[in-house]
Amino acid sequence: LAEARMARFSKAPGNRNMATFGTLDENRYGQIQLFFPHANIKRSRQWDWAHKAMHTNDWAAIAARSFFDDIMLSRDAIAVSIMLTFGFETGFTNMQFLGLAADASEAGDHTFASLISSVQTDEARHAQQGGPSLKILIENGQKEEAQKLVDVSICRAWKLFSVLTGPIMDYYTPLEHRSQSFKEFMVEWIIVQFERQLADLGLDAPWFWEDLTKDLDVTHHGMHLGVWYWRPTVWWNPAAGASPEDREWLEEKYPGWNKTWGKCWDVITENLNNGREDLTLPETLPYVCNMCQLPIVGTPGEGWNVRDYPLEHEGRLYHFGSEADRWCFEQDPERYKEHQNLIDRFLSGQVQPADLPGTLAYMNLGPGEMGKDAHDYAWAAAFKKQVSAA
């Protein structure tokens, strides 16, 4: 839709032509992403969510819609070309596809590697629309506006990346196939590349760049722990990635992991090995950021730093997960002030009955669709075997 809108409303013929190609590219991706899951529906109803997800009120779908509606469907063609094709595609997805294709090939999944490589070549082409738009704005005295569009897009894209790509790389991928950590990937493929591209255009790194870099040690660990704990609220089976071997790897890649995130997994592991699975399942909902629509996370254990960044606007109290999230809201309150995240909807009575089962029904999750531990807690049993062996 975003490419089609640029093809229709962009003033420059070159932009319209490139966006037309982009429309064809994205339409093909959509068909591919439906074709592959459709073949697996007979194995699990969860595969149906490839088509169903964005039409539901699941928290992950709400977060994704909030981001994509913002940068794709509610701005002018120039802003879309910058926020989507430069901030999101050039900055995040295009580079991610290169890394994912290489990882898939190394893991032996050549079909997926070929698929991602095919997508990446198209993405690399139509993602080039943002650069020229930025140059035009800068040359015409609109550098401040150009910088703001880039900064908002990067901030919002990063949060979505932290819950989608971070857990996949550091927790879901089998240990023997992890070629690098999420942080290493982000630094090599995103941070360094982005800094170079911004400098080439005459723009600065986002003002929150240092905070984002520090968050590479934190945010995705919290997102992963939250997704696993609230696993009934998602349509996939998250892998805990917390076996003895996994934890050794995580400690190596993220020194101090065992004293922070590991403390939470210690309690979860003990409960599971004592037959108390019920203590590892949610009874309430986490608080959610009013910008990224994702849970507010921080660092547990030693160095506890979980905090809220509140803002009162027109009599309503908003909650944000970071200074950058709050800043995005402050740039255009009229754009964001009416949006209700999942917790807002729960507290306003839209979720009935007002409990966890009612919330799952509101999210459109039915039997056979709710997530569960991907390995039936075999990773936790490994700790019990260690104790028995000792």
N, C-alpha and C positions, 0 to 999 in steps of 0.2 A: 504493500500500500504506500509506503514512504517513497519508494522509487517511482511508482505511478504518479504520485502527487508532484514529484519534482519534474517528471516528464511532461506533466500537464501545465504546471505553473511557473517553472523556471523561465527567465527572460532570455537567457543565452542559448542559442541553438545547440552549441556543443554540450551544454549541461543537459538539455532535453534529450539529445541523442544518447548520451552515456546513461542517463536514467532509464531510457527505454530498454537498453541492453540489461541494465540492472533489474528491471521489472521481470524480464524473461529469466534471468539468472535465479532470482528469488523464487519465482514460480516453480522452477525446476527443483530447487532445494526442498520446497514444501512438499512436492510430490514424492521425492526420495524419502523424506522423513516420515511420510505416511505409509509408503510402500514397505519399508523394512519392518516396522512394528506390526503391520497388518498380518504378515506371515507368521507372527508369533502369538497372536491373540488366542489361538487354540491351546497354547501352553499356559497362559495366564491372562486374566482380565486386566491386569495392570497395563498391558501393552496398548489397550484401547485408549489410555490417557494421552497417547501421542496426538490423538485427534480431539480428545475430550477436555484436556487440561485447561486450555485458555477460555473455555466456556463455563468454567466452574468458579466457585468462591473459595477454592483452596488458597491458603495463605501464600504459597509459592506462586500461584497464578496471579493473585492480586498484586504481588510485588513486581512480577514481570510485566503485567499490563500497565502498572503505574509508570514504570521506566519507559517502556516502548511507546505508550500513548503520549508521554511527555516529549520525547525527542523525535517521534515519527509522524504523529497525527495531529498535533495541535500547534505547530509552528509554521512559519513561512518557508518557502523552498530553500532559501539561502541558509537559514538556521538548521534545517534538516540536513542539508548537505554537509554542514560542519559537525553537528552533534552526532549524526548517525555514521556517515562515511569516514569522517576523520576521527572523532572522539571514540566511537565504539568499534567500527570495523578496522580502520587502519591501526588504531591503538591497541585493540584487544583481540577481536576474533580472527583477523587475518594472521597475526603472529601465532595465535593459539592453534590455528589449523595446521600451520607448519610443524609445530611441536607435537601435536596429537597424531598427525600422520606418521611422523617418524617413530613415535612411541608404539603406535599400533603395528607398524611394520616389524619393529624389533620384537614385539610380543607375539608375532606370527599371525596376526589378524590382517591379512593382506586385502581382504574385501573392504574392510572399514578404512584401511589406509588409502586405498584407491579412491574410495568415496570422498574422504576428507580432502585428498589432494585435488580431486576434480572441483570440489567446492572452492578450495583456496585459490585456484587459478582464476576463477570468475570473480571471486571476492577481491582479489588484488587489482582487477581491472576497474570495477565500478566503485571501489573504495577511493579512487583517485579524485572524486568530485570535490571533496572537502578542501584539499590543498589550494586549488585555484580560487575557491570562494574566500578562503582566509586571506590570500594575497590581495584580492580586490578590496576587501574591507580595510586591510592595513594601509594599502596605497591611497585610500580615500579617507584617511583620518579616523577610522573606526576600530583602531587596535584594541581599545578598552572593551568594546562590545565583542570583538572576536575572542579576546582572552576569556571573557566571562562565559561565552558559549562553550568553549573548550573545557574550562574548569568545571562547569556544572555537569557536562557530559561525562568527563573522566570520573568525577566523584560518584555519580550515580552508577556508572558502568562497573566501577571497582567493587562496590558493595554486592552487586549481582554476581560478579565473578567470584567473590569470596565464598559464596554459598554454593555455586555450581561447580567451578573448576577446582577450587582448593581441596575439598573433601575427596574428589575423584582422584587427584594426583597423590595425596598424602595418606589416604585411608582406604579407598575402594580398590585401587590398583594393587594386585598381588605383589608382595614384597620383592620377589625375584624379577619383576618387570618394571620396577621403579628406577628409571635412569637418573632422575634428579628430583629434588623436592619442589613443592609448589613455589616456595620462596626463591629457590635458585632459578626456576623457570621464569618467574615474574621479573627478576632482576635482569636476566640475560635477554629475554624476548620482549619484555614490555618496558621496563623502567629505562634501560639504556637506549633502546630504539626510540622511545617517545621523547626523551630528552634531546636526542639528536634531531628529530624531526621538528620539534618546537623551536630549537635554536636556528635551524635552517630557514624557518619561516619568519624569524624575528620575534617570536613570542617567548614568554617566560614559562618556566615550569609552574604548575598550579601552586598557589600560595600554601596549600596543605600538603605539598609533595613530601616533605620530611615526615609528617605524621603518617601519610599513606605508606611510606617505606617502612616505618616502624611497625605499622599494622600487619605487615607481611609475616611477623612472628606471632600474631595474636588472632586476628579476626576470623580466619577460616577455621581455626581450631575450635573456637566458640560456636561457629555456625555448624560445624560437623557434630559436635557434642549435642547441640540443640536438635538437629535433624534426627540423630539417632535416638535421643530420649523421647522426642515427640514423633517417633516413627509411625504411629497410627495415622498421623495427619498428612503423610505423603504417599504417593502412589508407586513408590519403588521400595526395594528392600535394602536399606543402607547397611554396608559392612562396617562393623565397629572399628576394624583396623587397630585393635588394642591387644593383640597377642603379646607374649613375652618378646618375640623377635621384632614385632612391629614397634613396640615401645623402645627397644634398644635403638632401632633405626631413627625413631622420632627424637630421642634424646641426643643422638649424634647430630641430626640436622637442625634441631632447635634446642640448644643447651638450656637446661632448666625445665624442660617439658614435664619430667616426672614429678617435679616439686609444685607444678601448677596444674595443668590439665590432667596429669597422671593421678593427682589426688582424687579427682572426680571419678576417674575410671577405677581407682582402687575400691571405692565404695560400691560402684556398680558391679564390679567383679565379685566382691565379697557377697553381695546380695544374691547374685545369680548362683554362686556356688553353695549358698545356704538355702536354695530352693525358694527364694523370695523374688521371683520375677516381677511380682506386683509392685515392688518398690522401685523398679526400673522403668515404670510406665507413668505417663503424666496423669494428673488429676485436675490441673488448672492450665491456664495459658500463660505464655511469657509476655512481657511488655514489648511492644513493637514500635519502631521508629516511625514518626509521621512523615518522613521523607522517603527513605528506601523501602519502607513497609516490611522490613525484616527485623527479627528480634534484636534487642539491644544487648550487646555482649561486651565482655572485658576479660581480664585475666583472673582466674580463681587461685586458690592456694596461696603460697607465698607471693607477695607482691600484689595482693588483691587491689584491683583498680576499676572495678565495674562502676560506671557512673552514667547519669542521665544529663542531657544538655537541654533544659527546658526553655520554653519561650512562650510568653503570654501575648496573644494577638487578638484584638477585638473581643476581649472577654473570654477567650478560649485558651486553655493551657495545652500546648503542644510539647511532645517529647521527642528528642532526637538522640541518635546513637553516637554522634560525633559533632565536633565543632563545624566540620565541613558540611554535614547534613543540615545543620541549623542555618549555616550561611546560604546554602542553596535555597532554602525556604525564604530567607530574608530578601533575596534578589527579586522575587516575584510572588509576594504573598497571595495576590489575587488568583494566581494560577493554581496554588496548592491548598488554600485554606479550607475549601469545602470537602476535600477528599477524606474519606473515613477508612482507616485501616481496620484490620480484623477485630482488634480490641475495642475500637470505637463502636463498631457494629454490635459487638457483644454487650457492651455497657449501655447502649441505647435501646436494647430490647429487640434488635432485629434477629438475634439468634435464639430460637426457642425449641426445646426447653433450654434455659440458660445454664447448661452444664457441658461437660466434654462430649457425651453422646450427641447432644443437640448441635454442638459445634461441628462434629464429624458429619452429621447429616447436612448441615448448612454448607459444608465444603463439598458435598456431593460424593462422599466416599462411602462405598457400600462393601458388603462382605466380599472377600477375595481381592479387594483393591487396596486395603490399608497395608502400609508397610510393616515389615517385621525384620528381625535381625537376619542378615543375608546368610549367615552360617550356623543358625540355630545355636548360638552361644558356644560353639566348639572352641573358640579362642579363650573363653573364660575357663572352660574345663581344663585347658592346658596349664593354667596356674595351679589347679588342684592336683594335677599329676606331678607338677614340680614339687609340691609340698609332700606328697606321698613318697616320691622318690628320695627326698631328703631324709 
